[in-house]
Amino acid sequence: MLDGSAGRFGGPGKTLGMHNVFSIRNPGQDSFSIRRFWIELELADGRKCSSDISTATYTQPMDWLYAEGIGVPKDENIAVDIWFKP
């Protein structure tokens, strides 16, 4: 959840740091591959910044015919590390 008016990501008390973990749930247990995660921000003064791009590819379920990259079991969330440089 992004609350632009309050400048917070994830609701009250949640903030972004140098290291963030983006999590994807797949309750419908669909088959897919996904990659190239990043976060883009517009700061209060109008400047824009971006995190590093996570280039790993994740596939769910791990035994899918078209699987590539890191296989994630269908009952687990995909968790991606996203980093900002100082």
NORHUBEL-V395346 format. One record per run of one state. SS is the DSSP state (h for helix, s for strand, l for the rest). FROM is the first residue (numbers start at 0). LEN is the number of residues. Records with the same first field share a line. If there is no record, write none. Layout:
SS->FROM-LEN / FROM-LEN
This chain:
l->0-1 / 3-4 / 9-9 / 24-7 / 37-2 / 42-5 / 50-3 / 60-9 / 71-6 / 83-3
s->1-2 / 7-2 / 18-6 / 31-6 / 39-3 / 47-3 / 53-7 / 69-2 / 77-6
